[in-house]
Amino acid sequence: MRTSLDSADPAHQPRGSLTVVGIGPTGCRGMMTPDVREAIWQAEDLVGFEGYLNLLNKAVAPGNRHHFGLGDEVARCHHAIGLAAEGRRVVMVCSGDGGIYAMGSLVLETIASHHHREDRLAQGIELVMMPGITAMQALSAAAGAMLGHDFCAISLSTLLTPRETIWKRVTHAVAGDFVMALYNPRSRQRATFLQEVIDHCRAHRSATTPVAVGRALGSDQQTVVLHPLGEINTETVDMHTTLIVGNSQSCIHEMAGQRFAYTPRGYGGARLV
Amino acid sequence: MRTSLDSADPAHQPRGSLTVVGIGPTGCRGMMTPDVREAIWQAEDLVGFEGYLNLLNKAVAPGNRHHFGLGDEVARCHHAIGLAAEGRRVVMVCSGDGGIYAMGSLVLETIASHHHREDRLAQGIELVMMPGITAMQALSAAAGAMLGHDFCAISLSTLLTPRETIWKRVTHAVAGDFVMALYNPRSRQRATFLQEVIDHCRAHRSATTPVAVGRALGSDQQTVVLHPLGEINTETVDMHTTLIVGNSQSCIHEMAGQRFAYTPRGYGGARLV
């Protein structure tokens, strides 16, 4: 999105810009789009979660850094909008895709809220949203082609969404036979919910359904493991893990000691090969 | 995925490679990942739908080109695998993400099928899958942050999937309150299905729900329009269009004559601002 929020008042010159970018799952160079790389290079100010900013080398991201902790998301938005309103070229750094389980919608929600309160802070800021490779895409490709047919993404985090809403989505995703990507699957405070989700999948899908489990996707430390649904152990999963549960057609194929998983597009008589 | 399909037989030297890449929605330079760009640059042979290969300038993609038409997907796979089996460095070019409604899963299905038939053609090929920005990501960002909370992707094409399977997915996506990205939404042969899907959404979601409609995403010809669900006209939609239908929380915000749409992560009392 490139949206200039200029007021019609000629006294209001275009001020700064706020670009929300996704740097890919772990900020690895090979998966970061050129648009995002260029925006980061040009930024006067980089705002983001400390862990994400630390993924960016000073040589490619020379701007001033404004670190925030987890849980400081609202303050992060206000700070970024405030800097842009001062006329600065600001980049909000997110992992994955800046619009998927990231800061994109909160930035817009914050600006909309300002506007409703007739706070003119955000007026005149040029807003740009840039997509990036999100974890499920890197995981699907590393495992084979898990997202080869209709799929959904569900965050299991109950911090901002009631557990009942998430559970309703899980049950409909399973009933609709969607391939299902699970973000924020498990935390210390939420140790058993993922197991309940997996149990529900097991009750409705074959025990041989492939489940891809990925960590540190795109980095040198990347691990991707394929489990049959019937054998997955959720104890090893944490918040830095992404899972993809296959649908009724997904399969694991072994060849020469290697395994890959894919979801075909054709079904039954419509299979192509 | 980097998988060497070497047989244990030492007489079988590693042969060629087959890399399935996604070049983003319209092959625009700014959204193509460096890994994909490098693979295309290094390719001895580029295999793909003519329309996608034509998006790549000879200066960045100097390899031999093997054009295929729409509907020739199986032949495309066999040809690419055959070239790789001859020891060549082959890239299969897809638009968007090579693993999402593209050739990734068909390549794996073809190789698995070969293996079952003990056809050794695919043995020894190094297979690599590389993700790319898919249309819904570019559309969501161009519109604001439509994919800001749980979402699904559904292809309305009935060529490979029975209409009943698709309809079941649509109804569960609506019942689960997923943001819904619709690929291949409408063709001349399938002129009314999209309208039925939209009618179903209208029966269950507010008439003010934002719907983003995008074409030629990422290119100079990009068009992105936001409609309220109650007012969208499906007659103008074709196979080159991507749609995103918001969920119950998605909203359109207008400021200084610009409109953007987003889906907040927080619900009700959990809203952040």
Interface residues (C-beta under 8 A of the other chain):
Chain A: M1 T3 S4 L5 D6 S7 A8 V20 G24 R29 G30 M31 M32 T33 P34 D35 E38 E73 V74 C77 D97 G98 G99 I100 Y101 G104 S105 L106 V107 L108 E109 T110 I111 A112 S113 H115 A122 Q123 L127 M129 M130 P131 G132 I133 T134 Q137 A138 S140 A141 A142 A143 G144 A145 M146 L147 G148 H149 D150 F151 C152 A153 I154 S155 L159 L160 T161 P162 T165 I166 K168 R169 T171 H172 A173 A175 G176 D177 F178 C251 H253 M255 A256 G257 Q258 F260 Y262 T263 P264 R265 G266 Y267 G268 A270 R271 L272 V273
Chain B: M1 T3 S4 L5 D6 S7 A8 V20 G24 R29 G30 M31 M32 T33 P34 D35 E38 E73 V74 C77 D97 G98 G99 I100 Y101 G104 S105 L106 V107 L108 E109 T110 I111 A112 S113 H115 A122 Q123 L127 M129 M130 P131 G132 I133 T134 Q137 A138 S140 A141 A142 A143 G144 A145 M146 L147 G148 H149 D150 F151 C152 A153 I154 S155 L159 L160 T161 P162 T165 I166 K168 R169 T171 H172 A173 A175 G176 D177 F178 C251 H253 M255 A256 G257 Q258 F260 Y262 T263 P264 R265 G266 Y267 G268 A270 R271 L272 V273
